[in-house]
Amino acid sequence: MNHTVFETKRLLIRRATVADAGMYVALWNDPRVMAHVGFPEGLGVDESEMTRRIRDKPDADYEQFLVVTRKSDGRARATH
């Protein structure tokens, strides 16, 4: 299955897969990141919870956890 939602000249935006759960866990548990969205201690989510969240999303592209990948070097970032 192609997980691409859309792409630009420089970026590829795709649906997250369970393989991306670790990236989300690191992001959502980082107080330096999460303090800016009201969770100064992070969310405390673990990889099994994140895997479940990714799997259980509705089948609509813009209701998914998304991953943005820079085409020039393949570097990925999580978004939601």
N, CA, C and O atoms as CSV, one atom per row, in Angstrom:
chain,resi,resn,atom,element,x,y,z
A,1,MET,N,N,0.837,-1.176,0.000
A,1,MET,CA,C,0.000,0.000,0.000
A,1,MET,C,C,0.888,1.247,0.000
A,1,MET,O,O,1.869,1.316,0.741
A,2,ASN,N,N,0.545,2.213,-0.819
A,2,ASN,CA,C,1.260,3.478,-0.876
A,2,ASN,C,C,0.722,4.376,0.233
A,2,ASN,O,O,-0.476,4.659,0.275
A,3,HIS,N,N,1.577,4.817,1.109
A,3,HIS,CA,C,1.171,5.635,2.243
A,3,HIS,C,C,1.330,7.127,1.977
A,3,HIS,O,O,1.114,7.934,2.880
A,4,THR,N,N,1.709,7.517,0.738
A,4,THR,CA,C,1.913,8.926,0.422
A,4,THR,C,C,0.586,9.681,0.425
A,4,THR,O,O,-0.378,9.260,-0.214
A,5,VAL,N,N,0.545,10.797,1.148
A,5,VAL,CA,C,-0.629,11.653,1.185
A,5,VAL,C,C,-0.473,12.742,0.124
A,5,VAL,O,O,-1.387,12.993,-0.661
A,6,PHE,N,N,0.697,13.383,0.111
A,6,PHE,CA,C,1.033,14.334,-0.949
A,6,PHE,C,C,2.522,14.603,-0.896
A,6,PHE,O,O,3.203,14.215,0.054
A,7,GLU,N,N,3.016,15.264,-1.913
A,7,GLU,CA,C,4.425,15.636,-1.922
A,7,GLU,C,C,4.605,16.969,-2.604
A,7,GLU,O,O,3.784,17.405,-3.411
A,8,THR,N,N,5.710,17.604,-2.251
A,8,THR,CA,C,6.115,18.852,-2.875
A,8,THR,C,C,7.475,18.606,-3.517
A,8,THR,O,O,7.984,17.485,-3.505
A,9,LYS,N,N,8.048,19.647,-4.068
A,9,LYS,CA,C,9.364,19.521,-4.689
A,9,LYS,C,C,10.409,19.026,-3.684
A,9,LYS,O,O,11.309,18.268,-4.045
A,10,ARG,N,N,10.288,19.455,-2.428
A,10,ARG,CA,C,11.298,19.111,-1.417
A,10,ARG,C,C,10.855,18.108,-0.361
A,10,ARG,O,O,11.699,17.521,0.315
A,11,LEU,N,N,9.537,17.895,-0.203
A,11,LEU,CA,C,9.044,17.074,0.898
A,11,LEU,C,C,8.111,15.966,0.426
A,11,LEU,O,O,7.416,16.099,-0.581
A,12,LEU,N,N,8.116,14.871,1.179
A,12,LEU,CA,C,7.175,13.778,0.982
A,12,LEU,C,C,6.397,13.639,2.290
A,12,LEU,O,O,6.997,13.470,3.351
A,13,ILE,N,N,5.075,13.709,2.223
A,13,ILE,CA,C,4.228,13.591,3.405
A,13,ILE,C,C,3.462,12.278,3.262
A,13,ILE,O,O,2.741,12.067,2.288
A,14,ARG,N,N,3.634,11.393,4.261
A,14,ARG,CA,C,3.016,10.073,4.195
A,14,ARG,C,C,2.369,9.734,5.520
A,14,ARG,O,O,2.667,10.333,6.553
A,15,ARG,N,N,1.478,8.762,5.468
A,15,ARG,CA,C,0.877,8.252,6.690
A,15,ARG,C,C,1.945,7.545,7.516
A,15,ARG,O,O,2.831,6.884,6.976
A,16,ALA,N,N,1.847,7.695,8.823
A,16,ALA,CA,C,2.739,6.964,9.718
A,16,ALA,C,C,2.373,5.488,9.679
A,16,ALA,O,O,1.213,5.131,9.471
A,17,THR,N,N,3.365,4.639,9.879
A,17,THR,CA,C,3.162,3.210,10.014
A,17,THR,C,C,3.614,2.812,11.415
A,17,THR,O,O,4.198,3.622,12.134
A,18,VAL,N,N,3.348,1.583,11.799
A,18,VAL,CA,C,3.775,1.147,13.138
A,18,VAL,C,C,5.290,1.237,13.293
A,18,VAL,O,O,5.789,1.355,14.413
A,19,ALA,N,N,6.022,1.184,12.195
A,19,ALA,CA,C,7.479,1.336,12.252
A,19,ALA,C,C,7.886,2.738,12.712
A,19,ALA,O,O,9.024,2.939,13.135
A,20,ASP,N,N,6.979,3.701,12.637
A,20,ASP,CA,C,7.257,5.079,13.053
A,20,ASP,C,C,6.898,5.333,14.517
A,20,ASP,O,O,7.123,6.433,15.022
A,21,ALA,N,N,6.352,4.345,15.195
A,21,ALA,CA,C,5.894,4.541,16.578
A,21,ALA,C,C,7.012,5.067,17.475
A,21,ALA,O,O,6.769,5.951,18.296
A,22,GLY,N,N,8.216,4.551,17.340
A,22,GLY,CA,C,9.332,4.993,18.179
A,22,GLY,C,C,9.642,6.473,18.011
A,22,GLY,O,O,9.990,7.150,18.978
A,23,MET,N,N,9.517,6.975,16.795
A,23,MET,CA,C,9.758,8.389,16.543
A,23,MET,C,C,8.715,9.238,17.277
A,23,MET,O,O,9.050,10.261,17.874
A,24,TYR,N,N,7.462,8.813,17.229
A,24,TYR,CA,C,6.410,9.529,17.949
A,24,TYR,C,C,6.602,9.454,19.457
A,24,TYR,O,O,6.397,10.450,20.151
A,25,VAL,N,N,6.987,8.305,19.973
A,25,VAL,CA,C,7.219,8.147,21.409
A,25,VAL,C,C,8.303,9.130,21.871
A,25,VAL,O,O,8.140,9.812,22.884
A,26,ALA,N,N,9.389,9.195,21.133
A,26,ALA,CA,C,10.473,10.118,21.487
A,26,ALA,C,C,9.987,11.564,21.476
A,26,ALA,O,O,10.322,12.333,22.377
A,27,LEU,N,N,9.218,11.934,20.488
A,27,LEU,CA,C,8.702,13.297,20.367
A,27,LEU,C,C,7.706,13.609,21.479
A,27,LEU,O,O,7.832,14.633,22.150
A,28,TRP,N,N,6.730,12.749,21.680
A,28,TRP,CA,C,5.661,13.004,22.644
A,28,TRP,C,C,6.121,12.911,24.093
A,28,TRP,O,O,5.441,13.418,24.985
A,29,ASN,N,N,7.244,12.283,24.342
A,29,ASN,CA,C,7.755,12.185,25.703
A,29,ASN,C,C,8.843,13.213,25.998
A,29,ASN,O,O,9.360,13.249,27.115
A,30,ASP,N,N,9.195,14.036,25.041
A,30,ASP,CA,C,10.243,15.037,25.217
A,30,ASP,C,C,9.635,16.317,25.803
A,30,ASP,O,O,8.894,17.016,25.112
A,31,PRO,N,N,9.939,16.630,27.073
A,31,PRO,CA,C,9.368,17.829,27.692
A,31,PRO,C,C,9.713,19.118,26.953
A,31,PRO,O,O,8.933,20.070,26.977
A,32,ARG,N,N,10.877,19.160,26.294
A,32,ARG,CA,C,11.261,20.372,25.546
A,32,ARG,C,C,10.308,20.625,24.391
A,32,ARG,O,O,10.090,21.776,24.012
A,33,VAL,N,N,9.747,19.590,23.837
A,33,VAL,CA,C,8.788,19.712,22.737
A,33,VAL,C,C,7.378,19.907,23.287
A,33,VAL,O,O,6.671,20.838,22.899
A,34,MET,N,N,6.984,19.033,24.182
A,34,MET,CA,C,5.596,18.989,24.623
A,34,MET,C,C,5.199,20.137,25.543
A,34,MET,O,O,4.009,20.423,25.681
A,35,ALA,N,N,6.160,20.797,26.171
A,35,ALA,CA,C,5.838,21.961,27.001
A,35,ALA,C,C,5.153,23.050,26.181
A,35,ALA,O,O,4.370,23.831,26.722
A,36,HIS,N,N,5.437,23.108,24.905
A,36,HIS,CA,C,4.857,24.135,24.029
A,36,HIS,C,C,3.410,23.854,23.650
A,36,HIS,O,O,2.732,24.717,23.093
A,37,VAL,N,N,2.938,22.649,23.949
A,37,VAL,CA,C,1.547,22.299,23.639
A,37,VAL,C,C,0.793,21.866,24.901
A,37,VAL,O,O,-0.202,21.145,24.826
A,38,GLY,N,N,1.282,22.316,26.056
A,38,GLY,CA,C,0.554,22.123,27.294
A,38,GLY,C,C,0.877,20.876,28.094
A,38,GLY,O,O,0.155,20.554,29.037
A,39,PHE,N,N,1.948,20.159,27.744
A,39,PHE,CA,C,2.330,18.954,28.483
A,39,PHE,C,C,3.797,19.066,28.897
A,39,PHE,O,O,4.658,18.432,28.288
A,40,PRO,N,N,4.091,19.867,29.929
A,40,PRO,CA,C,5.483,20.134,30.303
A,40,PRO,C,C,6.272,18.912,30.750
A,40,PRO,O,O,7.502,18.955,30.788
A,41,GLU,N,N,5.597,17.838,31.084
A,41,GLU,CA,C,6.275,16.597,31.473
A,41,GLU,C,C,6.262,15.571,30.337
A,41,GLU,O,O,6.721,14.445,30.527
A,42,GLY,N,N,5.750,15.935,29.169
A,42,GLY,CA,C,5.559,14.972,28.085
A,42,GLY,C,C,4.273,14.207,28.322
A,42,GLY,O,O,3.584,14.434,29.317
A,43,LEU,N,N,3.945,13.298,27.411
A,43,LEU,CA,C,2.694,12.552,27.528
A,43,LEU,C,C,2.839,11.209,28.231
A,43,LEU,O,O,1.843,10.645,28.682
A,44,GLY,N,N,4.040,10.691,28.333
A,44,GLY,CA,C,4.230,9.414,28.994
A,44,GLY,C,C,3.709,8.224,28.204
A,44,GLY,O,O,3.425,7.175,28.782
A,45,VAL,N,N,3.581,8.370,26.911
A,45,VAL,CA,C,3.096,7.284,26.063
A,45,VAL,C,C,4.233,6.300,25.789
A,45,VAL,O,O,5.389,6.703,25.656
A,46,ASP,N,N,3.902,5.006,25.704
A,46,ASP,CA,C,4.926,4.015,25.377
A,46,ASP,C,C,4.715,3.503,23.954
A,46,ASP,O,O,3.727,3.841,23.301
A,47,GLU,N,N,5.643,2.694,23.488
A,47,GLU,CA,C,5.601,2.262,22.092
A,47,GLU,C,C,4.373,1.409,21.769
A,47,GLU,O,O,3.836,1.504,20.666
A,48,SER,N,N,3.928,0.588,22.699
A,48,SER,CA,C,2.743,-0.230,22.424
A,48,SER,C,C,1.494,0.640,22.307
A,48,SER,O,O,0.640,0.376,21.461
A,49,GLU,N,N,1.376,1.667,23.139
A,49,GLU,CA,C,0.249,2.599,23.047
A,49,GLU,C,C,0.299,3.367,21.726
A,49,GLU,O,O,-0.725,3.540,21.066
A,50,MET,N,N,1.481,3.823,21.347
A,50,MET,CA,C,1.602,4.572,20.094
A,50,MET,C,C,1.289,3.686,18.895
A,50,MET,O,O,0.640,4.128,17.947
A,51,THR,N,N,1.744,2.449,18.933
A,51,THR,CA,C,1.435,1.504,17.854
A,51,THR,C,C,-0.073,1.336,17.731
A,51,THR,O,O,-0.607,1.333,16.622
A,52,ARG,N,N,-0.762,1.196,18.854
A,52,ARG,CA,C,-2.226,1.067,18.839
A,52,ARG,C,C,-2.872,2.319,18.254
A,52,ARG,O,O,-3.793,2.220,17.444
A,53,ARG,N,N,-2.397,3.494,18.657
A,53,ARG,CA,C,-2.967,4.741,18.143
A,53,ARG,C,C,-2.792,4.849,16.625
A,53,ARG,O,O,-3.709,5.275,15.923
A,54,ILE,N,N,-1.641,4.472,16.132
A,54,ILE,CA,C,-1.396,4.535,14.683
A,54,ILE,C,C,-2.314,3.555,13.959
A,54,ILE,O,O,-2.915,3.898,12.941
A,55,ARG,N,N,-2.421,2.349,14.477
A,55,ARG,CA,C,-3.268,1.322,13.843
A,55,ARG,C,C,-4.744,1.676,13.851
A,55,ARG,O,O,-5.460,1.352,12.903
A,56,ASP,N,N,-5.213,2.334,14.900
A,56,ASP,CA,C,-6.645,2.572,15.084
A,56,ASP,C,C,-7.165,3.865,14.473
A,56,ASP,O,O,-8.332,4.205,14.670
A,57,LYS,N,N,-6.336,4.591,13.739
A,57,LYS,CA,C,-6.804,5.834,13.126
A,57,LYS,C,C,-7.801,5.529,12.011
A,57,LYS,O,O,-7.702,4.485,11.367
A,58,PRO,N,N,-8.766,6.429,11.772
A,58,PRO,CA,C,-9.716,6.239,10.662
A,58,PRO,C,C,-8.975,6.208,9.325
A,58,PRO,O,O,-7.835,6.662,9.229
A,59,ASP,N,N,-9.615,5.682,8.323
A,59,ASP,CA,C,-8.979,5.552,7.014
A,59,ASP,C,C,-9.179,6.809,6.165
A,59,ASP,O,O,-9.660,6.729,5.035
A,60,ALA,N,N,-8.814,7.948,6.704
A,60,ALA,CA,C,-8.882,9.218,5.981
A,60,ALA,C,C,-7.511,9.874,6.085
A,60,ALA,O,O,-6.979,10.029,7.184
A,61,ASP,N,N,-6.941,10.257,4.959
A,61,ASP,CA,C,-5.571,10.765,4.932
A,61,ASP,C,C,-5.286,11.867,5.951
A,61,ASP,O,O,-4.234,11.852,6.589
A,62,TYR,N,N,-6.191,12.809,6.114
A,62,TYR,CA,C,-5.902,13.943,6.972
A,62,TYR,C,C,-6.351,13.738,8.415
A,62,TYR,O,O,-6.346,14.686,9.200
A,63,GLU,N,N,-6.735,12.526,8.773
A,63,GLU,CA,C,-6.999,12.170,10.168
A,63,GLU,C,C,-5.936,11.205,10.670
A,63,GLU,O,O,-6.129,10.553,11.696
A,64,GLN,N,N,-4.838,11.109,9.974
A,64,GLN,CA,C,-3.750,10.187,10.283
A,64,GLN,C,C,-2.623,10.889,11.009
A,64,GLN,O,O,-2.516,12.116,10.996
A,65,PHE,N,N,-1.792,10.091,11.638
A,65,PHE,CA,C,-0.493,10.587,12.062
A,65,PHE,C,C,0.328,10.644,10.782
A,65,PHE,O,O,0.329,9.691,10.003
A,66,LEU,N,N,1.018,11.738,10.561
A,66,LEU,CA,C,1.774,11.913,9.331
A,66,LEU,C,C,3.270,12.021,9.615
A,66,LEU,O,O,3.688,12.433,10.697
A,67,VAL,N,N,4.050,11.645,8.632
A,67,VAL,CA,C,5.498,11.768,8.690
A,67,VAL,C,C,5.929,12.607,7.496
A,67,VAL,O,O,5.563,12.318,6.357
A,68,VAL,N,N,6.702,13.640,7.764
A,68,VAL,CA,C,7.231,14.520,6.724
A,68,VAL,C,C,8.689,14.139,6.504
A,68,VAL,O,O,9.489,14.149,7.439
A,69,THR,N,N,9.028,13.805,5.264
A,69,THR,CA,C,10.395,13.408,4.933
A,69,THR,C,C,10.983,14.400,3.949
A,69,THR,O,O,10.375,14.720,2.927
A,70,ARG,N,N,12.171,14.880,4.271
A,70,ARG,CA,C,12.888,15.775,3.376
A,70,ARG,C,C,13.507,14.920,2.277
A,70,ARG,O,O,14.268,13.998,2.573
A,71,LYS,N,N,13.199,15.204,1.027
A,71,LYS,CA,C,13.674,14.393,-0.097
A,71,LYS,C,C,15.191,14.454,-0.268
A,71,LYS,O,O,15.796,13.472,-0.700
A,72,SER,N,N,15.808,15.570,0.056
A,72,SER,CA,C,17.233,15.741,-0.194
A,72,SER,C,C,18.089,14.767,0.605
A,72,SER,O,O,19.141,14.337,0.130
A,73,ASP,N,N,17.656,14.415,1.805
A,73,ASP,CA,C,18.476,13.530,2.628
A,73,ASP,C,C,17.678,12.419,3.319
A,73,ASP,O,O,18.256,11.617,4.051
A,74,GLY,N,N,16.375,12.361,3.102
A,74,GLY,CA,C,15.568,11.295,3.686
A,74,GLY,C,C,15.250,11.497,5.164
A,74,GLY,O,O,14.691,10.599,5.794
A,75,ARG,N,N,15.587,12.636,5.722
A,75,ARG,CA,C,15.342,12.881,7.138
A,75,ARG,C,C,13.840,13.019,7.394
A,75,ARG,O,O,13.156,13.774,6.701
A,76,ALA,N,N,13.330,12.294,8.385
A,76,ALA,CA,C,11.902,12.259,8.669
A,76,ALA,C,C,11.575,12.968,9.971
A,76,ALA,O,O,12.383,13.006,10.899
A,77,ARG,N,N,10.370,13.530,10.022
A,77,ARG,CA,C,9.829,14.160,11.223
A,77,ARG,C,C,8.367,13.735,11.365
A,77,ARG,O,O,7.654,13.575,10.374
A,78,ALA,N,N,7.942,13.558,12.605
A,78,ALA,CA,C,6.561,13.176,12.894
A,78,ALA,C,C,5.699,14.412,13.021
A,78,ALA,O,O,6.176,15.468,13.435
A,79,THR,N,N,4.436,14.286,12.667
A,79,THR,CA,C,3.467,15.367,12.821
A,79,THR,C,C,2.087,14.754,13.031
A,79,THR,O,O,1.867,13.570,12.778
A,80,HIS,N,N,1.180,15.578,13.493
A,80,HIS,CA,C,-0.209,15.110,13.666
A,80,HIS,C,C,-1.132,16.285,13.561
A,80,HIS,O,O,-2.347,16.127,13.675
